[in-house]
Amino acid sequence: MTRIEALEVTVNAPIVSFRNPLYQGIQVGLPCPPPSTVGGMLAATAGAWDQVPENTRFAMTFTAQGSGADLETYHPAAAKAAYRNATIKDREFLTNVTLTVWLTTDLEMWESAIRTPVWPLRLGRSQDLATARTRRVPLTHGGTGTQGHALIPHTTAPDPRTLHNGDQLQLPTATTLDRSRTTWDTYRYARTGTDATLTADYTTDAGQALILLPPVHPTHAAAKDTHV
């Protein structure tokens, strides 16, 4: 099988929180970052979205060692002033997280951006700072591998002889710069991991199946008729 060189980016953070934007007026947390959040983090390292190639795609895995809830001031975005009063709500969070991203194109650009980011590295909320390290790794094109903690498109079919491949999630993939339009896609993610076997775009030497997610650049949200 064909072998390629990829850039593996490992992001660590002590605490993160990803709000589910499908719920209005309440704070519901997601078990992993949406592709749009990861794309925004990458764009911040490059400086702005106009520095990011439009067809940037990546595969990702995510793990968290713990979870909890704290209190956060919530500012409703309501049309009427009477409904814009700040209030206190519970906010779910995840602790000691590791996000791993694999990029297969523009390796030198991303390697430089992540090692010397234009903006501080944040994952999720603006106060949730993170660290990142990169390394070049070989990947095998195609083949089968284990899903583990990978976020995968819902259309990716597991081997029927293996375990269930996680919960179904509706997540934002790309958002226009003015936030007027968002592309949503359906994904699957197993927060405790799964031994499901997948036909992969690429596989690592450790047997991790890697599925490239749809492009996250804002131009792809602008090109689709999908509103929130």
Helices and strands as residue ranges (DSSP letters): E 3-16, H 35-46, G 49-51, E 58-74, G 81-83, E 87-103, H 107-115, E 131-141, E 144-146, E 152-153, E 167-175, E 182-189, E 197-199, E 202-203, E 209-210, H 218-222
